[in-house]
Every structure is written in structure tokens, then in C-alpha cells.
Amino acid sequence: MRQFNNWHSIPVDPQDFNLFSTLNSGQAFRWIFNSTLNEWHGVINGHLWRLRQMEDSNPVEYYFEKNSDIKLNDVPFDLRDYFRLDMNLSNLVKEWSLKDEWFENRFSKNCQMDTARGLRLLRQDPEETLFSFITSANNNLTRITKLLCKLCSEYGNPLYLGNGDLRHWTFPSLEILAQPGMQDNLKKIGFGYRSKFITLAANWLLKNGGRSRLLELRSMSHSEAQAFLLQIPGIGKKVADCICLMSLDKLNVVPIDVHMHRVAREKGIPEASCKNITTKSYDIISKSLSDFWGNYSGWAQTILFYTRMMESKPNKKLKQRISRVDINI
């Protein structure tokens, strides 16, 4: 039996795993950065985790405080599954670089420590991902995080680490989100018009298979999963594709937003020349980019989306701004 009561490194090259870019890329919204401790706190599979990366050139570390018979180089399943640690990101970047000069130029040998290079595609819980992306409509990262933390602190179950100084919450269940009066309660904590769609979506899901049905979508085709999701109130094609990519194992799906629309235009995709995206042009642009990047194109899109988001004028100081945001609720 081995005593685990301190920090342990994840044996993945830092070039292939950057914690800040991964957790701040618009995939997941409930990881909280504690600037005092210089670490991230988040919930995976109902467990509260502490993660840190002291420097971009250092490996990511996790805190494990229980007695365990895990071998020295073993990584807990929650982390291995969530961060897709069994997938070799270096090989994927090489594949994308052969097809897209942007990847070749961005991640050349002279730029190996570019933090976007280590952005990992997350495998998230589909239920939480669905409601997170309904919340993301016409919103920004900091506000989405605050709203979801308010939601979970009000209606989730508390989780504690150590002596109770560190805490987080589970995501509320469908049954709780579907309760009578929940729409008004959500409006009171700032969800606005999204309150209606959250309660409608929860009620619809409970009548159509609930959580187990969402998990079944992982074994279905993208078109089948997307068609199911589009029936849910508050979900359009972009949100459906984000859910498919980030929680339902549809790794070749490319969600199209304003950033990807510009990328498609730059790459000469004819349907991207129009200012507005129609249902038909959305499908064509998404498939064209998926075909262009090939294997795991959704992961390629996530990296490109992150770099565009960070380089856009309102987000140039995003890292410095978020590093000062400690959510105390």
C-alpha cells in the first residue's frame, strides 16, 4: 500500500499538455483557478480534483490525498479519461501540419512551447456539457463560469478536500433543474432568458430517456446524435456540435462559430464567403473543415478556436484577467 498525500506528476510531455490553455479554451466552464495556491479546482465524475502546472515547461500535477495501491506511474482513470491522456497529441499535430500550413508555422521547432500546442480535447460529462453550452449563448467565459458556479452552489451537492478549506459542487441533476419554479429561481441568479431553455431542456430530457439516453449517444453516429440534440429546447446546430465533440466522442465534428467562419473564408471555402451562416452553409463549412484537417479534426478546431479567441482584441489580456478571478460563493 502506497501513501498518496501530495502532488504527483502526470507523465505526459508538457508540450502535449498545457493546463491553462486546456481549461481556459471554452470547452469546460467550472474549473476555478485559485491564484493564491496557483492551482485549479474542478469536478470529474463526482470527485473534486486539484491540478497545477507551476510553469508551462513543467508537467501537470494532481493532488491525491488517499491511501492507494496505484503504481507510481499510474494516472487515476478520471484524469486519464477526461484529458484523453492515452492519445498522442504530438502525432496529431504532425498530421495536421502536413495538411495545414497554419499548424506547421504555428508549432514549428522554434515555437514548441506555444501553450496552445498542449491544448487537450476534453471528454466531459454530456449532461453538464449540454446545460453549460445552453448557458454559453451570447455570453463570455468569465460570466459563464460565474453563472454555472452559482447554479451548482445553490442546487448541487458540496464536495470537500482535506480539512474542508477547499470545496466545489456537483452539477445539479435533471430532476432538480426540472422542478417547478426553477425558471424563476434561475432568473434570480442571473441566467436571464436562458432560464427558460434550461428548465425546458431538463423536462424534455426526463421524458426522453434522461441521462442514460445521452450516454447512449456516444455509440451512435454524429448525424443521429445531432438529430436527437436538436429536438431539445435551446439547442441549435452549433451547440449540438459542441456537445457532440466535447462529450459524445464525435471527434471529427467541427462546430462553426464566427471564428471558424473566418477560418473557412481564409481557406477559400465558397460557402463561407457570405456574411451570414445558413443551415445549409453551416453543414457544408463544417464538413469541408473536417475533411481538410482529417483525423480528429474537432481537436484541431479546438486549438485553432482557442488561438483566435486569445488573439482577438477583447481577449488579449484574458490570462492576466482570469488569473485574478477567484470565485467565492
GIFENUR-V366076 format. One record per pair of residues at least 12 apart in sequence whose ideal C-beta (glycine too) atoms are under 7 Angstrom apart, sorted by sequence separation. I is the first residue (numbers start at 1). J is the second residue. If there is no record, write none. Layout:
i | j
I | J
I | J
This chain:
i | j
30 | 42
39 | 51
40 | 52
50 | 62
135 | 147
157 | 169
183 | 195
186 | 198
241 | 253
289 | 301
30 | 43
39 | 52
49 | 62
50 | 63
135 | 148
156 | 169
157 | 170
183 | 196
242 | 255
271 | 284
272 | 285
38 | 52
93 | 107
156 | 170
226 | 240
229 | 243
241 | 255
271 | 285
156 | 171
226 | 241
132 | 148
153 | 169
156 | 172
183 | 199
261 | 277
269 | 285
23 | 40
62 | 79
152 | 169
155 | 172
182 | 199
238 | 255
152 | 170
226 | 244
238 | 256
152 | 171
225 | 244
238 | 257
269 | 288
152 | 172
19 | 40
151 | 172
155 | 176
177 | 198
178 | 199
256 | 277
264 | 285
177 | 199
222 | 244
225 | 248
93 | 117
178 | 202
261 | 285
264 | 288
177 | 202
178 | 203
225 | 250
264 | 289
267 | 292
256 | 282
205 | 232
174 | 202
178 | 206
204 | 232
222 | 250
204 | 233
256 | 285
260 | 289
218 | 248
256 | 286
47 | 78
89 | 120
174 | 205
201 | 232
217 | 248
218 | 249
222 | 253
19 | 51
174 | 206
201 | 233
254 | 286
45 | 78
200 | 233
201 | 234
19 | 53
44 | 78
200 | 234
154 | 189
254 | 289
84 | 120
174 | 210
197 | 233
254 | 290
83 | 120
84 | 121
174 | 211
197 | 234
253 | 290
18 | 56
44 | 82
151 | 189
252 | 290
83 | 122
84 | 123
150 | 189
82 | 122
150 | 190
19 | 60
82 | 123
260 | 301
263 | 304
14 | 56
81 | 123
237 | 279
14 | 57
17 | 60
128 | 171
147 | 190
254 | 297
14 | 58
127 | 171
147 | 191
252 | 296
254 | 298
14 | 59
237 | 282
241 | 286
251 | 296
252 | 297
253 | 298
260 | 305
252 | 298
259 | 305
12 | 59
127 | 174
251 | 298
254 | 301
250 | 298
251 | 299
10 | 59
259 | 308
9 | 59
10 | 60
259 | 309
10 | 61
9 | 61
10 | 62
8 | 61
245 | 298
7 | 61
8 | 62
7 | 63
8 | 64
57 | 113
135 | 191
56 | 113
137 | 194
56 | 115
135 | 194
4 | 64
5 | 65
134 | 194
4 | 65
4 | 66
11 | 73
134 | 197
3 | 67
4 | 68
134 | 198
10 | 75
1 | 67
2 | 68
4 | 70
2 | 69
131 | 198
134 | 201
1 | 69
2 | 70
10 | 79
12 | 85
16 | 89
16 | 90
10 | 85
127 | 211
127 | 214
126 | 214
126 | 215
21 | 115
25 | 119
28 | 122
20 | 115
21 | 116
27 | 122
28 | 124
65 | 161
15 | 112
18 | 115
21 | 118
22 | 119
65 | 162
15 | 113
21 | 119
22 | 120
18 | 118
134 | 234
17 | 118
18 | 119
134 | 235
15 | 117
16 | 118
15 | 118
17 | 120
29 | 132
14 | 118
134 | 239
133 | 239
133 | 242
133 | 243
48 | 159
50 | 161
29 | 141
48 | 161
130 | 243
129 | 243
26 | 141
29 | 144
30 | 145
29 | 145
43 | 159
50 | 166
126 | 243
129 | 246
30 | 148
129 | 247
29 | 148
30 | 149
48 | 168
126 | 247
30 | 152
124 | 246
125 | 247
126 | 248
124 | 247
46 | 170
122 | 246
41 | 166
43 | 168
42 | 168
41 | 168
43 | 170
153 | 329
121 | 298
121 | 299
149 | 327
150 | 329
142 | 322
149 | 329
121 | 302
146 | 327
145 | 327
119 | 302
142 | 325
119 | 303
116 | 303
119 | 306
116 | 306
116 | 307
99 | 292
100 | 293
99 | 293
99 | 294
96 | 293
95 | 294
95 | 295
92 | 295
92 | 296
96 | 300
92 | 299
27 | 246
27 | 302
25 | 302
26 | 305
25 | 306
26 | 309
21 | 306
35 | 323
33 | 322
35 | 324
33 | 323
35 | 326
34 | 326
32 | 327
24 | 322
20 | 319
